[in-house]
Amino acid sequence: MKITHELAQQIVDRTINIIGKNINIMDENGYIIGTGDKSRLNQYHEGAAIVIKNKRKMFIYPENESHLVGVKPGVNLPIENNNKVIGVVGITGNPDEVAPFGEIIKITVEMMLQQQLLLKEIDLERQAKENFVNDLISGRIGDDNDLFIARGQIVGYDVTLPRVGLLINIYRFEEMARQSLKKYSGLKEGEIYLQQLKNDVLRTIIDYFIYQPQEIVAYVGGDRFVVLKTINIDEKPEVIREKLIKISQNIKEAILIQRKFQSSIGIGEYHPGIKGIVRSYQEANKALEIGNKMNGKMRIHHIANLGISRLFVEVSPETRKNFIYNVYKDKINQSGKELKPIFLETLQAFFDNNLNITNTAREIYVHRNTLLYRLEKIKQFTGLDSQKFKEAIQLYLALKLKRFQEE
C-alpha cells in the first residue's frame, strides 16, 4: 500500500488539533507528503529515512538537529502495513513531551490506512462485479464459456444457474440525482452523494434477496438497475411468471416506501445457457420500452403479456410511420389528410370491445346508429371495413402502431 499526499494530509488535518503539535507524514522514500507546516511539504527528512531503514522509532533532540537534513526535534515512528514500513509519522516538539503521543498517533494512522485500504478493496470488488454484470448483459462473454463462468465465480456469481432478467427503471432517477448535485460546492462531494444514492437503491433491492446470495443485482446506468433472478425450471412457465411478477411488485413497493422513487419493471422469459441470460435481459429491456408506451408507465411489464406489440420495436420508425399513413389516409378524395381523432377513438373502443356494436356504443355513450355511421365513415375514408377480419387487422395494427409511435 502506498500513502498518497491526499491521504497523508487528511490524516494530519484530522489529528493535529487534538494534540496541539505539528505532525508530519513521510512517504517510503523519506519525503514529507503531509504536514501542518506547509513550508516543509515535499522536503526530504533524513530522520524518516533512517527510521525506514532501521524499522524502529527515532527520537531527535535539539543537539541532533544540525546533524540531519530537513529535521526538527521530535519523535518519528515507522508506519507499517503487513510487516512492511510504508512511511513514517513524526511529531514535532520536545521528544520527552511528545513521545507519549507517538504510539497513539502511529496506531491511529495505521488504522486509518487500513480503513482506506478496506474501502478501496470494497470499491474494487463492487467495480469488478459491476463490470462483470455489464459484460454479461451486453453479451460480451467471449468464445470460452468456461472462462467466463470462472470469472463469475471469482466475483461470487454462478452464471450456470437458470436465470431471468428483471430490469428496473427508476422514474427520473438520474435527472433528480443530477439536480441534487447542484447543492454541493465540490465535484468530489457531489459524486460521493450520487454514488450513495445509487447504493441506497441497490441496498433496497439486495435486502429483498438477503437470504438468496446468488441473485445478481447491479446498477447498469441512467435510470436502470438489473436483477438476474434465479428460477426453478421444474416449475411451469406460468407459475414462474406469476412469481416473478409478485417479486417485482414487492421490489417496486420497497423502492417507493424506502427511497420514495416511482419505478417500472420489465421482465423477460427464461432461456437456457449464458446466452439465454443475455436474451432474457434484452427481452426485459423490450418489455420496459413497449410496456411503458402501450400500457402506461410505473407498471410491471412481462414480455409474454405484450402480445403483438412485441414486434413493434423490430420495425423502423419510418416503416411504422408509412404503414400508419397508408392505412388511415383519405382514399376518397386523395387529399393526403388522415382520419380524425374522434374516429380513431371510436375504432379503439370498437376493438377493445371485441367488435361488439352494443357494448362499444354503451362505452362511448353514443347511439348504436351513431356508432354504425362512424364505422361506415371510417370504411369510406380508409377503404377498410372494420367488421371484416382481414381489414380489421390492418386498422387494429395501424392503431396500435400509432399509439406506440406517439408515445
VENCOR-V526649 format. One line per field, one symbol per residue. ss: DSSP state (H for helix, E for strand, - for the rest). phi: phi as a letter, one per 40 degrees, with the letter a starting at -180 (. if undefined). A space follows every 50 residues. Layout:
BEGIN
ss = ???
phi = ???
END
This chain:
BEGIN
ss = ----HHHHHHHHHHHHHHH---EEEE----EEEEE--HHH---E-HHHHH HHHH---EEE-HHHH--------EEEEEEEE--EEEEEEEEE--HHHHHH HHHHHHHHHHHHHHHHHHHHHHHHHHHHHHHHHHHHH-------HHHHHH HHHH--------EEEEEEEE--HHHHHHHHH-----HHHHHHHHHHHHHH HHHHHHHH-------EEEEEE--EEEEEEE------HHHHHHHHHHHHHH HHHHHHHHH---EEEEE------HHHHHHHHHHHHHHHHHHHHH-----E EEHHH-HHHHHHHH--HHHHHHHHHHHHE--------E--HHHHHHHHHH HH----HHHHHHH----HHHHHHHHHHHHHHH------HHHHHHHHHHHH HHHHHH-
phi = .bccccccccccccbcccbgbcbbbbccbgccbaacbccccgccbccccc ccccgacacbcdccdccbcgbbdibbbccbafgbcbibbbbcicdcccdd cdcccdccccccccccccccccccccccccccccccccgcbgcbcccccc cccccgbbccccbbcbbbbccfdccccccccccccbcccccccccccccc cdccccccbdbbccccbacbhgbbbbbbccbbccccdccdcccccccccc cdccccccbgbcabbbbcccbcgccccdccccccccccccccccbhcgbb bcdcccfccdccccccdccccccdcccbcccccfcgcbccdcccccdccc ccbfgcccccdcccfbcdccccccccccccccgbccbbdccccccccccc ccccccc
END
